């Protein structure tokens, strides 16, 4: 059906991020291919051109790369060695391996500290370092007697994170096996916010207004944007600082495409919590809530096209995740939800519903934050059905 | 990849309207199938589940109907007899054949006149009626010596329409073969506007603000929405009358899904020009310009789901079609266009570019109508490349 015009963009991984990106690429006349693992759900429902293969399989990755103009990612669990080889061979891998390496929390903390970016006090200890327990005890002792331990690789949505009293450290470390641990203080968080940044290979950067993220059990549950004068969820000086940190992280990591920077607000200042070198849950509200969505912007950025405006489309924008419930499937409940919340923007990812699994999100725009939050929650609850 | 949850919506025809509808259906977790003729371009790039077959082939239509929960259309050139049979068999064909019959301009004029809807003075003559020429001459004589002749079926984008002096009628009719002709006065148009209406089987109706359509050579070139107090392109009383006529047309035709009603403004009043029982070019600006797009609303309406809000998202919204030029393809020019108009919402349909063929559109939102028009034109011109 295609006559070869327009770029071909390849997504490594076929989850909801590739799905929503493909839906944003299509209107611009960008053809999308997806390399999806057999277990992936989401993108295949909307992308005719799916290549089945594992993103951590070098041969699959090389073969896929040969079929596209630009390679990008749905998730960062790609084979770094192959990614680096492709990059060295001149393939447009965006983001590059230099950016992906920052998904390792230990590497990221060390790099960011060296670049002068605000990070929490931290310590990195290896799982088999005989002095690890003593180091953690000493660190916790300096920070109120407790510490947060994070696996430097492999954790997500609250997994791979442990909060320990100093006295628990030896027992924990005696049985821990895995990636080195980043040890940090248990910070008295005022709030958590995120900055979404898009960066082109040529260096152009676009930043959306800061959003507030509300976490439940370590998983993002709700995202809020907007707020009157200057459309900010933060005081103007802190908003400016957060945006500066976001843009600087994009530069330090050499990001191409969208990058999410999650920040803690502590004692009236921001420190970097985590980053994700890709489109991110905290940016889903940009689909209807910003003049250019994170998905469209990511496509434009990785193709090195000029970036779009990032202002909000309403005074307040609220997103709430739809999490699978114990019974039924949100794809059979849309009419029910829309009957009570007709203004909800419903997004379901084509994934089989299971308890605690993110299977969609809803976004509500409006003039009043509390009203938007209540409406988004009602729609999400009706979709989840519990 | 799918586990059977959510409705399956079948589009008969695989052009850009099915394409944009599929892109709107996916976020809501609605699975889409398309019955596309081998020559169709557009939908197949974004819909994995395409059945190749001719929409005017009864067997193809019946087989396709058995695979979906609800049937709807990309264009109205479906086999009416089969459509009526499917409807009689209890298949959810939306719109039904009673609505599709109004695509026949002669039938539509007669029905609307009988229902008291405002239509121009008109006459219907058969191609082989021996008194046709005399009737047209008499009609033209009563209307300033000229008449507009429209083929009752088969015309689009200015084709199948002829403007004749009374004296030219006999010569024209001596060679004309085809569907009966609707004869109308050449009206002194003040402007052309359109009303988009969505209607559910249960009767719920939603109407978007009236838009102004700017035609060039009988083809829609530009669409404008918005305008200060009441967000109208018309004086408030005329806007209200246009909306009333639009909703009444939806009721009279028994429409289900989106219906476009094109109106002439003549002597400070509106008269119905044409209708299209489907999503329509005049509604493309609702994708970014309205709280619910015509494509999402169409999907919701044909599934009998509650309809969404239709307010504009900006003071002014302008859409301009991208028409194929003599050289090149717009899918190779996006970066060029976005460099000068980064705020443009670019929509390309995956169709091979040919002169005079609509291959995409751009939409620009803003605070100033003239500025939006200039920006949309610039983006469309840069994409067209001539």
Interface residues (C-beta under 8 A of the other chain):
Chain A: X1 X2 X3 X5 X6 X19 X20 X22 X23 X26 X27 X28 X29 X30 X31 X41 X44 X45 X46 X47 X48 X50 X287 X291 X300 X303 X304 X305 X306 X307 X308 X309 X313 X314 X329 X330 X331 X332 X334 X335 X338 X339 X342 X343 X345 X346 X347 X348 X349 X350 X352 X353 X360 X365
Chain B: X1 X2 X3 X5 X6 X19 X20 X22 X23 X26 X27 X28 X29 X30 X31 X41 X44 X45 X46 X47 X48 X50 X287 X291 X300 X303 X304 X305 X306 X307 X308 X309 X313 X314 X329 X330 X331 X332 X334 X335 X338 X339 X342 X343 X345 X346 X347 X348 X349 X350 X352 X353 X360 X365
